Amino acid sequence: MINDIETLRRALKRAEYSGVVLHEGPSRIDGKPIVAIACRITDASNNEKTGAMVQTFIMRRDIAPHEALKTGDDASVCGDCPLRPINKGATRCYVRVYQAPLSVWNAYHRGRYAIPGVDFDAALLPKLFEGLSFRIGSYGDPAAIPASIWKTATRRVKNRTGYTHQWRKRIGAGLKGLCMASADNESDVATATARGWRTFRVRKHDAPTLANESVCPASKEGGQRVQCDTCGLCQGATIAARNIVIADHGLMDARRRAVT
């Protein structure tokens, strides 16, 4: 077992591991087996919107993500999100699960991700991500695993982003200081704000921006002035800032690029 941070970092840089497992256990949404994995830790992401951020994926352990999407078993990690394809809404989820999530899932089953308590000392996690920008839930709702996992992992990060559709439920309560409440309409913004959340809303292309919202500065309509790794506006209620809004470009094109 690796017991010091430099050895762990060297193992990642040498590609002995592709990343680390953050959590294995039952989903807090429906109790089914899931896994949360962090990757792009020592090799910077080339994502044009997010910039260099640690990417994290929450998936069913026993079902490949593209298959879970077809059967509805993605509910274990996405809950009742209205953007799930099975709901057949006008707007669909931006994540292409047959790309990055499937690649990560396959690598996990090949043993490519270091497991805390088995391959390395779990106490090293905060140090591993120290000074980095961290995306909480590149795929999957962060509320599917205990909030304590995210709090520990991001304790020393430079910046983080996170979004949850579970803000109405008890399982989402612990994420208020870490994540934005995903708002699907103006009513959601009002309700979530009244409950102490900051919100991230995808608006129809011709819909107005609300008085308590700012346009995402990493988006096309925001002028792409920054990338997510340096922006810092989507850190939940830990900062005093306006809610964030972004236009729906087709199938949420602006946010689709957030997963590579």
N, C-alpha and C positions, 0 to 999 in steps of 0.2 A: 504494500500500500504506500502511495506517495504521501509524505507528511510535511513537505515544505512547498511553498508557492512557486519558487523558481524552478524546481524540478517539474511541477505540473505545467507551468508555462512552456518549458522546453519540450515536454512531451506533446503539447498541442502544436507548437511551431514545427516540430519534426513530423507532424501528421501521424504520430502514434495513436492519437485519438482525433476525431473530427469535431469534438465538442464534449459537453458534459450533460448528464442527466440531472435535472433539477428535482424531479419528483416521479415516483411510480406509486400508484394506488388507486382507490376507487374515486370516480368522479363525484364531486360535490353536487352535481346536477342530478344524476340518476343512479349513482353507485356502480356504474360499469367500469372495467379496468382501463385506465388511461396512463399516459406518460407525458411529461413535459421535458423538453430538451432545449439546451442553449448551444448555438453554434456561431460561427463567424466571430470568434473571440480574439484570436491573434492575427487573423487575416481580414482586412477591412472589406466590408461589403462595397460593391460597385454600384449600388442602387442610387439612381440620380436624384430621387426625392429624399430618401432618408439619410443618405450619406453613410458614414462608417458607424454602424450600430450592431451590437450583439442582437442576433435574431433568435426568437424563441417560438417553439412549436408545441402545441398541446393537441394530442391525438389519441384515438383509441389504440391501446396496445395490441389488441387482437384482431383488428380489422384495418386493412390499408385505407388511407384517407379517401381515395377516390371511390372505393367500394362503399365506405360508410356514407358517403354523400348520396349514393344511389339508393341505399336502403333506408336512409333516415337515421342510421346509427350515429351520424355526426351530431345528433342531439346531445350526446354525452359530453361534447366539448363546446358546442355552440348554443346549447339550450334552446330557447324559443325565439332566437334571432329571426326577425322577419326577412332577412336577406338570404337565408338558406334556400337553395334552389328548389327543395321539396315544397316550399310554401308558394312557389310560382308567382312571386310578387313582380311588380313592374321593374324593380331594381334588384339586381342579384349581387351576391358577395363578390368582391374583387379578387379573392384568392383563387389561383388556379391550382387546385390540390394535386393534380397529376404532375406538377412540376416540383417546386421546392419541398412541400410537405411530404410527397411520396418519396422523394430522394432521401429525405431525413429519416422517414419511417423504415425504408429498406436498410439504410446504414445502421440504424438502431438494432435491427434484427440480425445484422452481421457483427454486432458487438463493437461498433465503432465509437461509441460514446462512453466516456469514463463515468462510473457509477460512484456517488459519494458513499463512504462507509465500506466500499469494496475495493475500488481502485485508488481512491484518494480520501484524505481526511475531509469530512464535510465542513469542518470549521474553516476551510480554505476558501469557500465560495465567495464571501464578501471581498476578500483580497484579490481573487481572480478577476473580478469585474471592476476593481478600483480604478477610477479615472476614465472609465469607458462610458459610452452612450449605450443605453439598453432599451430594447423594445420588449415590452411586456405583452406577449401574445401576438406574434406576427401572424399566427393562425391559431384559432381557438379562443374561447373567452377566458380571460384570466381567472374568473370566479370558479372555474372548474376545479382548480386546486386551491389549497389553503393560502390565504393572503399572507400568512407568515413566511411562506416560501419566497414570495416576491419581495417582502420587506427585508429578509435576510440577504437575498441575492443583490438587491439594489442599494444596500446600506451605504456603500462608498462610491457609487457611480457618479459620473459627471452630469449626466442628463438621462432622462427616461421618458418614454411615451407609453401609453396604455389606454385601452378603450373597452368598456364592458356594456353589454345589453342587460346584465343582471342587476342593475342599480336599483330596481324596484324591490328586489328580494333580499332576504336575510343573508344569503350566501355572498352577496355583493357588497355588503355594508363595510367590510374591512378594506375595501379597495378605494374608498372615497378620497383618501390622501395620495393615492398612487395613480389612479386612472381617471379618464374622462367618462362621463355617462354618455353612451351612444344614443343620440336623440334622432328619432325618425320623422319628427314633425315639430311644429311650433308649440303644440301642447306639451310634448315631452320636455322641451326646453324649460317651459314654465314650471312644470311639476318637479323636475330634477333640481332646478335652481332653488326652488322653495325648500327642498330637502337638504340643501347644502352642497350639492354637486356642482361641478363645472361640466359643461356639455360640449360634445363634438357632434355637429349636425351636418348631414348631407342634404342640401336643398335642391329643389328642382332648378334647372338652369335659369329659368326666368323668374324665380321667386326672390323676394327681397331678403336682405340681411337684416336681422333684428337689431334693435337698439343696444342690446347687451351682448352682441356678437362682434367678433373681428374675423375677417377673412384669413384663412390659413396662409401665412406668408411663404410657405413652400410650394403652394399650388400655382397653377398657370394664371388664374385670375388674381392671385396675390402677388404676381410678378416674379415668383421663384427667387425671392430675395435671400432666402436662407435654405438650409437643409435641416431635416428633423434633428440630426445629431447635435446641432448647435443652437437650435431655436429655443427649446425649453418651455413652450407654451402648453404642451399637452401632458402636464405632470399632475393633473387632478387638482384637488382643492388645497394642496400644500402651498400654492402660490396665489397671490391676489391678481387676477387677470380676467379679462372678458372670456366669455364662451367662444368657441371656435366654430366656424362654418366653412364648408367647401361646396362647390357646385358639383352636381352629378353630371359628369361628362360621359354620356353613353352609359356603359356598364361600369360606372365609377372609375373611369380611366385614371384619374389623378391619384386615387388611393391604391389602385391595383398594382402600381409600380412599387408599393411599399414592401412587397415580398419578392425576394430574388433567390 
